[in-house]
């Protein structure tokens, strides 16, 4: 590097992006998805679901205090976390499936960053005007009008951000009760802290960072390349049809120009500020707004639509050779996507089956290890166990505790002469149990004897068991 040459900069300041309003089928699809997803997010905590007098009536609730998750008629207990793990695996496979088939369709339509940024863009256009008006306002000197418009926009953004943070905490407590507590300043500090953090991140990410979150903070643009191949359908520019581009259609040599009139409509509507005509780029979220903009221009100049379109890389070679375009379904249904679909479906079916066959009783047995066993005055050996019984039904039940073993063992419950315990509906009961081996009952060659605890619901006759070990040997 010469003495006069400036060193290369590793960071460039963000250039603001002012997307232009556009209409078309893909823009309409984004409107629908925005309304549906935001509606689900904001309204779900307020849906009521009657589960009886002893359970919460909120349809979707993450009950951290009682360590349970309610989803309409489904109730997930802590020991059933495999359901949550299965859903997370399905979400990952679903993301792989859609990316391999349709590129970054998640990023373009349903990613929370995309949805909230699109909402903030809508507010910005509503208050400050479309692209040209916002550009003029950006470059204008600060005056009363600019301050008024900016302040109004920021206040609306802040209201959306507060509603976003507030909606999140409603999933963790009874929404109407928590709302009253929040307004009357009686809610737990964690609730206010969570709302404040989510409000700040929503306001900053959706209002100021926008495409920077997708480009620099999100890892998915870099991971997606492994999920895509030459058959993946993504937004692309037909340069063999559009080039050489040019605006002067009546000038000499205009017949040699392609269909692209270099109007920059595709660039002006792009929410990340790129030019799709430069080819595939990491910044592109495949929102397809450039397709709507280009199709509108093609209609005006009397050219066929599809200069910018959803297509696969293999379509380029076919179209350049004059071959017929491959059906979109052949791009979607190929070995990779079929494999993802089969795996995704198999996990989903397995979770549904497990949900319907699961027992309403769950038992865990924990031997008390300190000490492992106690020698009684008559020479018998006693082990102590903590049995946790979960009554996952909506009715109070009485449970009988017994055991089976190859050697004679005696069982007794702490605090009662009976071998039964009462467990209220949707609760967990911890019962200490003593198991005794009379003198001579355990073989002299064994100090560890396997046996099985049985727990039976006397109301429904449902039974479950748990195997464990008896420690010690009762000498002759």
N, C-alpha and C positions, 0 to 999 in steps of 0.2 A: 504493500500500500504506500502510495506516495505521500509526501509531507502535506500536500494540499488536499488530498482526498479525505473526505469525512468518513469516520467509521460507520459501519452499518448499524442501524438502530434495531434493537430487539423488541421494541414496543412502539406501536403507533397509536396515537390518540383516536378514540372512537369518532367516526364520522356519523352524524345523525341520519337516520333513515326516515323518509316521509312518504310512506306508500300511498298511492292514489286509490280512490274508491273505484271498485270494479264490480260488474254484475255478470252473472253467468251461472251455469249449473254447478261448478265447483265452489263458487262463492256461496251459492244457496245451500249446498251441502254443508259447508263450514258453519253457516248460520244455524242450521238445524242441529248440528252436533254441539255447537256452543250452547244453545238454549237447553238442550237435553242434559248435557253434562253438568252445566251450572245449576240447572233445576234439581238434578239428583243430589248434588253436593249440598246445596243450601236448604233443601226441603226435607231430605230424608230423616234428620233427627226429630222432626216434628210429627212424623207418622206414628200413630198409636197402634198397639197390638195387645189385646187382652190375653194375659197368661194366667189369670187368677189373682187372688188377693195377696199371695205371698211373693209374687214376682213383679219386676218392673213392667210397665205397659208401653215402653218405648220399643218400636219395631226393630231398630238397629241400635245396639248399645254395647260399648266395650266397658264392662263393669270391672274396673281395676280393683275396687275394694273387695269384691267377692270372687275375683279371679275367674270371671266368666264372660263369654261373648254371646250376645243374643242377636239373631238375624231372623226376624219374623218368627216362624214356628221352630226354627233350629236353635238349639242351645249347646254351645261348645264349652266343655270344662277344661281346666288346665292340663289334665292328663291326656286330653284329646287334641293336643297341639298339632298332631300329624295332619289334621284337616287343614289347618292354616298353612303348614309346610306344603301340603299337596296343592293348595290354591296358588301359592307362590311359584311352585314349579310349573303349574299350568300357565301362569302369567308369563313366565320366562319363555316357555315353549311357544306360547301364542305370539309373543314378540318376535321370536325367531321365524315362525311361520309367515307372519304378515310381511316381515322385512324381506325374506327370501322370495316372496311372491310379488310384492308391490313396493319394495324399497322402503323409504322412511315414511310410510303412510301414518304410523303412530305419531311421528314428530309433526307432520303436517296438519293433522286433524284433531287428535285427542290428547296429546301431551298437555299437562296442566300449564306449563310455561307458554305453549302456543295459545291455548284457550284464553288465559288471562291477558296475555299480551294483545291478542286480537280484541278483547273487550276494552282494554285501555286505548288501543288505536281508535276504536269506535267512538269512545268518549272524546278523544282528541279531535277527531273530525267534526263531531257534533258541536264542539265549543269553538274551535279555531278555524274550521273550514277544511277544504280538501287540500291536496298536495301543494298547489301553487300558493294558496293563502298561508299555509303553514310555513312554507319556505320564506315568504316575504316577512312573516312575523318573526321568524328565527333571525333573519338578517337585520331587522329593524332595530332602531335605538329604543332604549327603555323609556316608555311613556306610560300614561295612565291606562291606555287601552291594552298595552302588552301586559302590564301588571295585573289588570283586571282579568284578562283571559287566562293568564298563567295561574293565577290564584284560584280561579273557578275550576280549572282543570285539575289542579292538585287537590282541591277539596273533594271533588267527585272521586278521584283516584283513592284518596284516603278513606272515603266512605266505603268503597268497594273492598279495600284492603282490610278495614276493620270487620266488615261483614264476613270476609274470608277467614280471618283468624277466629272470630266468634263462632262461626259455623263448625269449625274443627273441634272446639272444646265441648260443643253440645253432643258430640258422639260419645263422650266419656261420663256423662251424668244426665239425669232427667232434664231435658231441654227447658220446659217451662219453669221448673224450679230454679235451675241455674240462671236463667235470664233474669228472674226477679232478684236473685242474689247478686248478680253482676251490676244491675241498675242501682240497687240499694247499698252497694259496696260491702256486701257481706260474704262474697265468694272467697274461696281460698286464694292466697297469693299466687299459687301455681297457675290458676286459671288466668289471672291478669297477666302474668309473665308470658304464658303461652300465646295469648292473644297479641301481646305487644310484639313478640318475636315474629309471629306469622304476619302481622300487619306490616312490619318493617320490611320483611323479605318480599312480600307481595308488592308493596309500593315501589321498592327499588328494582326488583327483577322485572316486573311488568311495565313500569313507567320509564325507567332509565336504562337499565342494562339490556333488556330485550334480547336481540339476536346475539349479544355477547355471551349470554348464558348458554345458548345452544353451541356456539363456536368454541368457547374457551372452558366452560365449566362442565358441560355434559360430556361424559365419555362415549355416549352411544354413536356419534358421528364417526368415531375412529374404530369402533367395534363393528359397525354395520357392514364394513367391507367384507368381513369373513362370512356374513350371511347372504351376500349377493353374488350373482354370477351373470354370465352373458344373457341368461334367459329372464332375469328379474325385470319386471316392468317398472319403469321410473319415468319421470318427466325429462324429456329430451327435445332438442331442436334439430329439425331436418335440414342440416346445412347443405346437403346435396340438392335440395329444392330451393332453399332460401338464398344461397350465395351464387354470384356476388350480389351483395345487397346494395341498394341505392335509392335515393329519394326522388331523383329527377326522372320521372317516367316518360316525359315527352322529349327529353334531350336525345342527341345523337348517340346511338349504341344502346338505347334503353331496352331493345329487344334481347340483349345479352344478359340483362340483369335477372336475378332470381326473384322469388316472390316476396322476400323481406324488403320492406321499404325503409328500414332503419328508423322507425318512428320512436323506438325506445319505450313503447307501451309496456312491454314485458318487464323492463327494468323498473319503470315507474311504479308498478303495482307490487313489486317483490318486497316482502316484509323483512328480508335480510339484506337487501340492497345489492344483489348480484345480477350478472347478465347471463341468463341461461344459454345464450348463444356461444358462450365461451367453453361449453362442454360441461361434463359432470364435475361438480365441485362439492367439497365437504360441507360448505355452508348451506347448500340447498336442502330445504326440509320437505320438498315435494308437495307443497300446498296446492299446486296447480292453478294458482291465480294468474300466472303468466299465460296459461292455456286460454282462460276466459278472455284475457286482454287481447291476445293475438287473434283468436277466433273472431272477436268483434271487429278488428281491423280488416281481416280477410273478407268478412262479409261486406264491409264498406267499399273495398276496392275490387270486389268481384272475383276474388281468388278462393279456391277451395280451403276449407278449414283443415286444421291438423298440422300447420307448419311447426307449432310446438304442441307436443302431444305426449300421452302416456305410451311408452313403447319400450322394447327390449333392445339390447345392443345387437342381437342377431337380426333384428328387423332392418337395420341399416344395410347390411350386405345384401339381403333379399331385395330391398327396394332399389338399391343402386343397380342390381342386376336385372331389374324389371320383373322380378318374381312377385307372386301374389303374397300379400301380408299373411303371416302365420296367425291363426286364431289365438285370441287372448287366453282361451282356456288351455291351450297347449303349453303356454308359458306358465300358467298357474299350476296345473296338475302335472308335475314331473316328480321323479323319485325323491328329491329332497323334501319338497312340500308335502308329498304323500306320507313320508316317514314322520315328519313333524306332526301331521294331522293324526296319524295312528297313535303316536305316543301321547299326544294331548288328549285324544278321546279315551284312550285306555286309562289314563290317570283320572279323568273325570268320571268315567263309569265306575272305577274302583272306589272313589270317594263316595259316590251315591250309594253303592252297594253297602259299604261300611257304615254309612249313615243310617240305613234302614235296618241293618242286622245288629247294630250295637245294643248291648244290654242296658237296662235301666239301673243296673247295680254295678258298681265297680269297687273292688277291694284291693288294698295294698297291705302287705304284712311287713313289719320292720322288727326284726329280733333286737331285743335290748342287749347290747354287747358288754355292758359294764355292771355286774360280771356276766360272763357267758352263761353260767348256770350256778345254782345254789344247791348245796347238799343239806337236806332237811334232817331233823333230829332222828327220824326213823330210818335214815339211809337212802331215802328216795331222792331223786334229782328233779329240780324244778327249773324250767326256762320261762322267760318273760317275753311277751310279744306285744307290740302296739299294732292293732288292726284298725285301719281307716276305712270306714264304710261310706260310700257316696250313694245317697238315694237320689237318682236323677229323674225320678218320676214326679208327677205333680200331686201325689197323694202321700199322706203319712203312712209309714209301714213299720211293721215289727219284723226284725231279722233274727233268725236262729243261727247260732254259731256252733259248729261241730268240727270233728276231724276224723280222718281215716289214716290208719298206719298199719304196717305189718306187725308191729309190737303194741301191746296194750299201753296206751297213753291216756291220761285223764286231763280234761280241760275244765277250767273255772274262770269266771269273769270277775274282775275287780269291782267291788261295790254292790254286788247282787249275788243271790244264791241261784238265780235263774241263768239259763244259757241263751236268753233273748235280750235284745236291746231295741228300743224305740227310736226311730230316726225320722224327724219331720221331713216333709216334702222339700226337694231341692236343697238339701243341706248335707253336710259331711259330719260324721260322728267318729270320734277317736275313742277306741275302747282298749283298755289294757287287759290282756289275757294271760293266764298262767297255765302252762302245760307241765304235768308231773308224770315222771316215769317211776312206778313202784320198784321196790328192791327186786333185782333179778329179771326185770322185764326187758332190759336192753342187753343184747349179747355182749359177752366179755371182750370180744375181739373188735367191737365197734364203739367209737366215741362220737360218731355223727350219724344220726338216723333221719332218713327222709320221711316226711309225712305231708299231708295235705289238709289245709283248712277249708271248710265249706261254709258258705254264707247263703242262707235261703230266705227269700222274702215270703213270709207266711201269708201275705195278702194275695200275691200273684203267683206264688209257687215258683218263681224264677230263682235259679241257683247260679252261683259262680264259685270259683275256687282259686286258691293260691298255694303253690308248693313252697315249702321252706325246710329248714334243718333243725333237728333237736340235738343239742350238744350235751356231752357228758355220758357217763355210764354208771348205772346203779349196781354196785357190787353185791355179790351174794351175801 
